[in-house]
């Protein structure tokens, strides 16, 4: 055996107070890795549990599972930025562009949903999904929390008046996606929203307490002033913002419209949300990095696509 590697292994296990000989002996009894065990293909391919007999429901399930895996990849990249205390523009730009590429895949993949399912099948199996809703993706909510400050995720109707030092609880009650399941006049919430909060609200609040100062926007603003003017980084930040909050959202919106606009009438989403105003960027003006856009660009947000 290469003596250099042997010494490196000894150093590795010495550093954690372990006997390298025991670990090397363990290699004698371990079996070689193969693709199907490493990727866990058997487990992965058995996660598609249908509620109906319609074959296109399997497409629907797998598409959303693939999306959740991509969300996990995105969160991993953002976490590396959040936990890096010596960021430079090169690393920051690289991570932002990685995340953007994942969202580029998500955006283009909506053609699988839009053109890859039979409308009649969809409108039959979708009734069995009530009251589940796509807005219940906890990972996507975490992507938003880790991308920008909470004020930029507040419902556009309340953004100018809410106290910026408001408690997490109060801010949470005014997040834009609350409008998907809440009557602001009565405060009554749908089962879809209530169940989502019961499952994730405490976790979200813990998550946002770290990311309120470590989100991508805050990390960018903590860079030296000259770094904040770096053309490649600014371009990458704008690309990410536009890709997530306009291109991807509109691809989702147009796909939903393809299936839910029936005979000129807009059908209700499975979770009961007023999905048109909830989703369309021109209503909510979700913008992660507002200072990187001109007043004109913000005024026209979501109207040019």
C-alpha positions in Angstrom: 0.0 0.0 0.0 1.1 3.5 -0.8 2.9 4.6 2.4 1.7 8.2 2.0 -2.0 7.1 2.0 -1.3 4.8 5.0 0.1 7.7 6.9 -2.8 9.9 5.9 -5.3 7.3 7.1 -3.4 6.9 10.4 -3.4 10.7 10.9 -7.2 10.8 10.1 -8.1 8.2 12.7 -5.6 9.5 15.3 -7.3 12.9 15.1 -10.6 11.3 16.2 -8.9 9.0 18.7 -9.6 5.8 16.7 -7.4 2.8 15.9 -6.7 2.8 12.2 -6.0 -1.0 12.3 -9.5 -1.7 13.4 -11.0 0.4 10.6 -8.8 -1.2 8.0 -9.7 -4.7 9.3 -13.4 -3.6 8.8 -12.7 -3.2 5.1 -11.9 -6.9 4.9 -15.6 -7.7 5.7 -17.3 -4.9 3.8 -18.8 -5.7 0.4 -18.0 -3.6 -2.7 -20.5 -0.7 -3.4 -22.7 -0.9 -6.4 -24.9 1.6 -8.2 -28.3 0.4 -7.0 -27.3 0.3 -3.4 -25.5 3.7 -3.5 -28.4 5.4 -5.2 -31.0 3.4 -3.3 -32.9 2.8 -6.5 -35.2 0.1 -5.0 -36.4 2.5 -2.3 -36.6 5.4 -4.7 -38.7 3.5 -7.3 -41.2 2.3 -4.7 -42.1 5.8 -3.4 -44.8 6.4 -6.0 -48.0 5.4 -4.2 -51.1 6.3 -6.3 -54.5 7.1 -5.0 -56.2 6.3 -8.3 -55.8 3.9 -11.2 -55.0 6.6 -13.7 -51.5 6.1 -15.1 -50.8 9.8 -15.5 -51.1 10.2 -11.7 -47.8 8.5 -11.5 -46.3 11.2 -13.7 -47.7 13.8 -11.4 -46.2 12.1 -8.3 -42.8 11.6 -9.8 -42.6 15.1 -11.1 -43.2 16.6 -7.7 -40.7 14.1 -6.1 -38.1 15.2 -8.6 -38.9 18.8 -7.8 -38.4 18.2 -4.0 -35.0 16.6 -4.7 -34.0 19.7 -6.7 -35.2 21.9 -3.8 -32.9 19.9 -1.5 -30.0 20.5 -3.8 -30.8 24.2 -3.8 -31.0 24.4 0.0 -27.6 22.7 0.2 -26.0 25.4 -1.9 -27.6 28.2 0.0 -26.5 26.6 3.3 -22.9 26.7 2.2 -23.2 30.5 1.6 -25.0 31.1 4.8 -22.4 29.3 6.9 -19.4 30.8 5.1 -17.9 33.6 7.1 -15.2 34.4 4.6 -17.2 34.8 1.4 -15.6 36.2 -1.7 -17.4 37.3 -4.9 -16.1 34.3 -6.8 -17.6 31.7 -4.4 -20.8 33.7 -4.0 -21.3 34.0 -7.7 -20.6 30.3 -8.3 -23.2 29.2 -5.6 -25.8 31.6 -6.9 -25.4 30.3 -10.5 -25.6 26.7 -9.3 -28.9 27.5 -7.6 -30.1 29.3 -10.8 -29.3 26.3 -12.9 -31.4 24.1 -10.7 -34.3 26.5 -11.1 -33.7 26.6 -14.8 -34.2 22.8 -14.8 -37.4 23.3 -12.7 -38.7 25.9 -15.1 -38.1 24.0 -18.3 -39.4 20.8 -16.6 -43.0 22.2 -16.4 -43.5 21.1 -20.0 -43.6 17.6 -18.5 -46.6 18.6 -16.5 -48.2 20.9 -19.1 -47.8 18.6 -22.1 -47.2 15.3 -20.5 -50.5 14.5 -18.8 -53.9 13.8 -20.1 -56.2 16.7 -19.1 -59.2 14.3 -18.5 -57.2 12.0 -16.3 -55.7 14.9 -14.4 -59.1 16.5 -13.6 -60.3 13.1 -12.3 -57.4 12.1 -10.1 -56.9 15.7 -8.8 -60.1 15.5 -6.8 -58.6 12.8 -4.7 -55.8 15.1 -3.7 -58.0 17.6 -1.9 -57.1 19.3 0.4 -53.4 18.9 -0.4 -51.8 21.9 -2.2 -48.4 22.6 -3.8 -48.0 25.6 -1.5 -47.4 23.0 1.3 -43.9 22.4 0.0 -41.9 23.1 3.1 -38.6 23.0 1.3 -39.7 25.7 -1.2 -40.7 27.9 1.8 -37.3 27.4 3.2 -35.7 28.4 -0.1 -37.6 31.7 0.2 -36.7 32.2 3.9 -33.0 31.5 3.1 -32.9 33.8 0.0 -34.1 37.1 1.4 -35.3 39.0 4.5 -38.8 38.3 5.8 -40.0 41.8 4.9 -39.7 40.9 1.2 -42.0 37.8 1.7 -44.7 39.8 3.5 -48.0 40.0 1.6 -47.7 43.0 -0.7 -50.8 44.6 0.8 -49.1 44.8 4.2 -45.5 45.3 3.3 -45.4 49.0 3.7 -47.2 49.2 7.0 -45.9 46.2 8.9 -43.4 46.9 11.7 -40.0 45.7 10.4 -39.0 44.7 13.9 -42.2 42.7 14.2 -42.0 39.3 16.0 -41.5 36.2 13.9 -45.0 35.1 14.9 -46.6 38.3 13.5 -44.4 38.3 10.4 -45.4 34.7 9.8 -49.1 35.6 9.9 -48.5 38.2 7.1 -46.4 36.1 4.7 -47.7 36.3 1.1 -48.6 32.6 0.9 -50.9 33.0 3.9 -53.3 34.5 1.3 -53.6 31.1 -0.3 -55.6 29.9 2.7 -56.7 32.8 5.0 -59.5 35.2 5.1 -57.9 38.4 6.4 -61.2 39.9 7.4 -62.1 37.1 9.7 -58.7 35.5 10.3 -60.2 32.1 9.5 -57.8 29.7 7.9 -58.5 26.7 5.6 -57.7 23.2 6.7 -54.9 23.2 4.1 -53.2 26.1 5.7 -53.9 25.0 9.3 -52.5 21.5 8.7 -49.4 23.0 7.0 -48.8 25.3 10.0 -49.4 22.5 12.5 -46.7 20.4 10.8 -44.1 23.1 10.0 -44.7 26.4 11.7 -42.4 25.8 14.7 -39.7 24.4 12.3 -40.0 27.5 10.0 -39.7 29.9 12.9 -36.5 28.2 14.1 -35.2 28.2 10.5 -35.9 31.9 9.9 -34.2 32.9 13.2 -30.9 31.7 11.7 -31.5 32.9 8.1 -32.9 36.3 9.0 -29.2 37.4 9.2 -27.7 34.7 7.0 -30.0 34.7 4.0 -28.5 35.4 0.5 -29.6 39.0 0.5 -28.2 39.8 4.0 -24.9 38.0 3.1 -24.6 40.1 0.0 -25.2 43.3 1.9 -22.5 42.3 4.4 -19.8 42.1 1.7 -17.4 45.0 1.3 -19.0 47.8 -0.8 -16.6 47.2 -3.8 -17.6 43.5 -3.8 -21.3 44.5 -3.9 -20.6 46.2 -7.2 -19.0 43.2 -8.7 -20.7 42.9 -12.1 -20.6 39.1 -12.3 -22.1 38.7 -8.8 -24.8 41.4 -9.4 -25.7 39.7 -12.7 -25.9 36.3 -11.0 -28.1 37.7 -8.2 -30.5 39.4 -10.7 -30.6 36.2 -12.8 -31.6 34.1 -9.7 -34.2 36.6 -8.6 -35.8 36.8 -12.0 -35.6 33.1 -12.6 -37.3 32.1 -9.3 -39.8 34.9 -8.9 -40.9 35.4 -12.5 -39.8 32.6 -14.9 -40.4 29.6 -12.6 -43.5 31.1 -11.0 -45.0 31.8 -14.4 -44.2 28.4 -15.8 -46.0 27.0 -12.8 -48.9 29.5 -13.3 -49.3 28.7 -17.0 -49.3 25.0 -16.3 -52.0 25.4 -13.6 -54.0 27.6 -16.0 -53.7 24.9 -18.7 -55.5 22.4 -16.4 -57.7 24.6 -14.2 -59.1 27.0 -16.8 -62.0 25.0 -18.0 -64.3 26.5 -20.6 -63.1 30.0 -19.7 -63.8 29.4 -16.0 -61.0 29.2 -13.5 -61.3 26.1 -11.3 -60.4 26.2 -7.6 -57.1 24.7 -6.6 -57.2 21.5 -4.6 -56.3 23.4 -1.4 -59.1 25.9 -2.1 -56.7 28.8 -2.7 -57.3 31.9 -4.9 -54.4 30.6 -6.8 -54.3 33.3 -9.6 -53.6 36.2 -7.2 -51.5 34.0 -4.9 -49.2 32.8 -7.7 -48.9 35.6 -10.2 -45.8 37.8 -9.5 -47.5 41.0 -10.6 -49.8 40.9 -7.6 -47.3 39.9 -4.9 -44.1 41.4 -6.4 -42.0 38.8 -4.6 -38.4 40.2 -5.1 -35.5 38.7 -3.1 -33.0 41.5 -3.9 -35.0 44.7 -4.3 -32.1 47.1 -4.3 -30.7 45.4 -7.4 -33.7 46.5 -9.5 -34.7 49.9 -10.8 -38.0 51.4 -9.8 -39.3 50.9 -13.3 -38.3 47.2 -13.3 -40.1 46.7 -9.9 -43.2 48.5 -11.2 -43.3 46.2 -14.2 -42.5 43.0 -12.2 -44.2 40.0 -13.7 -45.9 42.0 -16.5 -43.4 41.3 -19.3 -43.8 37.6 -19.5 
